[in-house]
Amino acid sequence: QIQLVESGGGLVQSGGSLRLSCVASGFNMSNYGMRWYRQAPGKERELIVHISNTGEPITQADSVKGRFTVSRDNAKNTAYLQMNSLRPDGPAVYFCAVLSSWGRGTQVTISS
């Protein structure tokens, strides 16, 4: 059974940093690209970054360029989203996805 589990969310001050993790099970994540999304209350889910199976960036939203970095440790079947210089954009849930599989998300709240 394919499963993705995000973690690392929480409350952080504006300007701070967080690192989110996405652990995959039930398949070898090294064979696939992966994506991170975020969704604020009442808004559509937004793709913020997409990387290849080797970690090469494919797509990155303009709003996070220079601040967010994605990496992956295929040996651990885990991907990471390093978020720096966080802005007080309000709460959002961050999701990872591989093909059509999604995690349940992890909540991030940035205080001003």
SERO-4910 file (N, C-alpha, C, O; in steps of 0.05 Angstrom, whole numbers):
BEGIN
 pado doro    nc1    nc2    nc3   cac1   cac2   cac3    cc1    cc2    cc3    oc1    oc2    oc3
  Gln    A     17    -24      0      0      0      0     18     25      0     35     28     17
  Ile    A     13     42    -19     28     67    -21     19     87      0     -5     91      3
  Gln    A     38     98     14     31    117     35     52    139     36     75    134     34
  Leu    A     42    163     40     60    186     44     51    200     70     28    204     75
  Val    A     71    206     86     65    219    112     82    243    116    107    241    116
  Glu    A     69    266    118     84    291    122     86    296    152     70    287    168
  Ser    A    107    310    159    111    319    187    129    344    187    140    352    167
  Gly    A    131    356    211    148    379    214    134    406    215    147    426    220
  Gly    A    108    406    211     94    431    212     92    441    241    100    428    260
  Gly    A     82    465    243     79    477    270     76    507    267     70    518    246
  Leu    A     79    520    290     77    549    292    105    561    292    123    552    307
  Val    A    110    580    275    136    593    273    132    623    268    112    631    256
  Gln    A    151    638    277    149    667    274    157    675    245    172    661    232
  Ser    A    146    697    236    153    708    210    184    712    209    196    722    227
  Gly    A    195    704    186    224    705    183    238    680    191    262    677    186
  Gly    A    224    662    205    236    638    214    237    616    193    232    621    170
  Ser    A    244    592    202    248    569    184    234    545    195    230    542    219
  Leu    A    227    527    177    217    501    184    226    481    163    231    489    140
  Arg    A    229    457    171    235    436    152    213    415    154    209    402    175
  Leu    A    200    411    132    180    390    130    192    365    118    210    365    102
  Ser    A    181    342    127    189    316    117    166    302    104    143    306    112
  Cys    A    172    285     85    152    269     72    164    241     70    182    236     54
  Val    A    153    222     86    163    195     86    145    177     69    120    177     74
  Ala    A    156    163     51    141    146     33    144    116     42    165    108     51
  Ser    A    123    102     38    124     73     43    107     59     23     89     70     12
  Gly    A    114     33     18     98     17      0    108     19    -29     98      5    -47
  Phe    A    128     36    -34    140     37    -61    167     50    -58    173     63    -38
  Asn    A    183     48    -79    209     60    -80    207     88    -92    205     91   -116
  Met    A    209    108    -74    205    135    -83    227    144   -102    224    164   -116
  Ser    A    250    131   -102    273    140   -119    266    138   -149    281    149   -165
  Asn    A    245    124   -156    238    121   -184    220    143   -194    213    144   -217
  Tyr    A    212    161   -176    191    180   -183    198    209   -175    212    213   -155
  Gly    A    188    228   -190    189    255   -181    169    259   -159    151    242   -155
  Met    A    172    281   -145    153    286   -123    146    316   -122    162    332   -132
  Arg    A    124    322   -110    114    349   -110    106    358    -82     97    341    -66
  Trp    A    109    383    -76     98    395    -51     77    416    -59     81    431    -78
  Tyr    A     56    415    -44     34    434    -48     28    448    -21     36    438      0
  Arg    A     14    470    -22      3    481      2    -25    491     -4    -32    498    -27
  Gln    A    -41    491     17    -69    499     14    -77    516     39    -76    506     61
  Ala    A    -84    540     33    -94    558     55   -125    555     57   -137    546     37
  Pro    A   -136    561     80   -165    558     83   -180    573     62   -175    597     58
  Gly    A   -199    560     49   -216    574     29   -202    578      2   -214    590    -16
  Lys    A   -178    568     -1   -164    572    -26   -157    545    -39   -159    524    -26
  Glu    A   -151    546    -65   -144    522    -79   -116    513    -71    -99    528    -62
  Arg    A   -112    487    -74    -85    476    -69    -66    486    -90    -72    486   -114
  Glu    A    -43    495    -81    -23    508    -98      2    491   -100     13    483    -79
  Leu    A     12    485   -124     37    471   -127     59    491   -121     60    513   -133
  Ile    A     77    484   -103     99    502    -97    125    492   -107    143    508   -112
  Val    A    129    466   -109    154    456   -120    150    427   -130    135    412   -119
  His    A    165    421   -151    164    395   -163    193    388   -170    207    402   -184
  Ile    A    202    365   -160    229    357   -166    229    329   -179    210    314   -176
  Ser    A    250    323   -194    253    298   -207    261    276   -188    265    281   -164
  Asn    A    262    252   -197    270    230   -180    299    232   -170    306    220   -150
  Thr    A    315    248   -184    342    252   -175    346    279   -160    368    286   -153
  Gly    A    324    293   -155    325    317   -140    328    342   -156    331    364   -145
  Glu    A    328    340   -182    330    364   -199    304    380   -199    282    368   -202
  Pro    A    305    406   -196    280    421   -196    267    422   -223    280    426   -244
  Ile    A    241    417   -223    226    418   -248    209    443   -249    208    458   -269
  Thr    A    195    448   -227    178    472   -225    180    483   -197    183    468   -177
  Gln    A    180    509   -195    180    522   -169    163    548   -171    167    564   -189
  Ala    A    145    551   -152    128    575   -153    145    600   -147    164    599   -131
  Asp    A    138    622   -161    153    646   -157    153    656   -128    172    668   -119
  Ser    A    132    650   -114    129    660    -87    149    647    -68    153    658    -46
  Val    A    161    625    -75    179    611    -57    208    610    -67    226    600    -53
  Lys    A    212    620    -91    240    619   -102    259    635    -84    253    657    -75
  Gly    A    281    622    -79    301    635    -62    297    631    -32    314    637    -16
  Arg    A    274    620    -25    268    615      3    263    586     10    270    577     32
  Phe    A    252    571     -8    245    543     -3    264    525    -19    271    531    -43
  Thr    A    273    504     -7    291    484    -20    280    456    -16    273    449      7
  Val    A    279    441    -37    270    413    -34    294    395    -37    312    399    -54
  Ser    A    295    375    -21    316    354    -24    303    327    -19    280    325    -10
  Arg    A    318    307    -25    308    280    -20    330    261    -13    353    264    -22
  Asp    A    324    242      4    342    221     11    329    195      3    313    184     18
  Asn    A    336    186    -20    323    163    -31    329    138    -15    313    119    -15
  Ala    A    351    137     -2    358    114     15    338    112     38    333     90     49
  Lys    A    328    135     47    308    135     69    279    138     58    261    139     74
  Asn    A    277    138     32    250    142     21    236    167     31    212    166     37
  Thr    A    251    188     34    242    212     47    249    237     30    271    238     19
  Ala    A    231    256     29    236    281     17    232    303     38    218    300     57
  Tyr    A    246    325     33    245    347     53    239    373     38    246    378     15
  Leu    A    225    391     53    220    418     43    231    437     64    219    440     86
  Gln    A    253    449     58    265    469     76    253    496     70    256    506     47
  Met    A    241    508     89    227    534     85    241    555    102    241    553    126
  Asn    A    252    575     89    266    597    103    252    623     97    236    625     78
  Ser    A    258    643    114    246    669    110    216    668    107    204    680     89
  Leu    A    203    653    125    174    649    123    159    676    127    167    693    143
  Arg    A    138    678    112    122    703    112     96    697    126     85    675    126
  Pro    A     85    718    139     59    715    154     36    714    135     19    732    135
  Asp    A     35    692    118     14    690     98    -11    677    110    -31    673     95
  Gly    A    -11    670    135    -34    657    147    -29    627    147    -10    617    135
  Pro    A    -46    612    160    -42    583    162    -46    569    135    -61    578    118
  Ala    A    -32    547    132    -35    531    108    -27    503    115    -12    497    133
  Val    A    -39    484     99    -31    456    102    -13    449     78    -19    456     55
  Tyr    A      9    436     84     28    429     64     26    399     59     25    382     77
  Phe    A     25    392     33     21    364     25     45    356      7     55    372     -8
  Cys    A     52    331      8     70    320    -12     54    300    -29     34    289    -20
  Ala    A     64    296    -53     49    279    -72     69    266    -90     89    277    -99
  Val    A     63    241    -97     78    226   -116     58    212   -135     41    197   -126
  Leu    A     60    218   -160     39    209   -179     12    218   -168      8    241   -163
  Ser    A     -6    199   -165    -33    206   -155    -36    201   -125    -59    201   -115
  Ser    A    -15    195   -112    -16    190    -83    -10    215    -67      9    230    -74
  Trp    A    -25    220    -46    -22    244    -30    -20    236     -1    -31    217      9
  Gly    A     -4    253     14     -5    251     43    -29    266     54    -44    279     39
  Arg    A    -31    266     80    -54    280     93    -47    309    100    -64    324    107
  Gly    A    -22    315     97    -14    343    102     -4    349    130     -9    334    148
  Thr    A     10    370    132     19    380    158     14    410    159     20    425    140
  Gln    A      4    419    181     -5    447    184     19    465    191     36    459    208
  Val    A     20    488    177     41    508    183     27    534    188     10    543    172
  Thr    A     34    546    211     23    572    217     46    591    223     63    585    239
  Ile    A     45    614    210     66    634    213     55    658    227     37    671    217
  Ser    A     67    664    250     57    688    265     73    713    257     96    711    250
  Ser    A     60    735    258     73    760    250     86    773    274     99    795    271
***
